[in-house]
Amino acid sequence: MTPHEPGPAAEQAWPGAEALSPNGDFLRQAERDSGVGIGACYGCKKCSNGCPLTFAMDLHPFQVVRLAQLGQVERLSRCRTIWVCSSCQTCLTRCPNQVDLPRFMDWLKERVAKGGGSVEQARTLLFHRLFLDEVKARGRVFEGSLMTRYLLKTGGAFGPEAMANARLGLAMFKRGRLKLLPAGIKQRRWLKDLFKA
């Protein structure tokens, strides 16, 4: 048994959870592909205690890491937490072992997106793809285009939601939070290289 492999044959990821059978293959693959040493996490929970978004998560950040250590791929693919994470880096600054959890969450998002995700994640996956399309096209997000495309694809531009969305957009525009025209960046070649990697 290496330091990065789970110990007993079956253990709980957290108190009250069902017993899980570890799968060390996923841990090795996740560390290799994501570049994050999640096996170094020993469960101090500083990531979860400092996270400003745990109120909206179905699993706390330390639970995501623990499930990854145990190789629970299906549970990770279904969790809402990876989509809620804003990559604010608070967890990384608090982690005594410098486990780059935001980078790992991004890797999980991409892994789920490539696999198609679940039906309940369809809107989240769509938003994720449209957001990245905006960044690829301009180097930054133009909210007007992003939300127009998202609402047209999800049906939110029509029906009862349409007026609420229009009022919100107008209020944001009046406060200077929504621009009429998109802005770009100067170093577009650098951006293309970034997305090739």
Helices and strands as residue ranges (DSSP letters): E 11-12, E 19-20, H 24-34, G 38-40, H 46-50, G 54-56, H 61-69, H 73-78, H 81-84, H 90-94, H 101-115, G 119-121, H 122-138, H 143-154, H 160-174, H 188-196
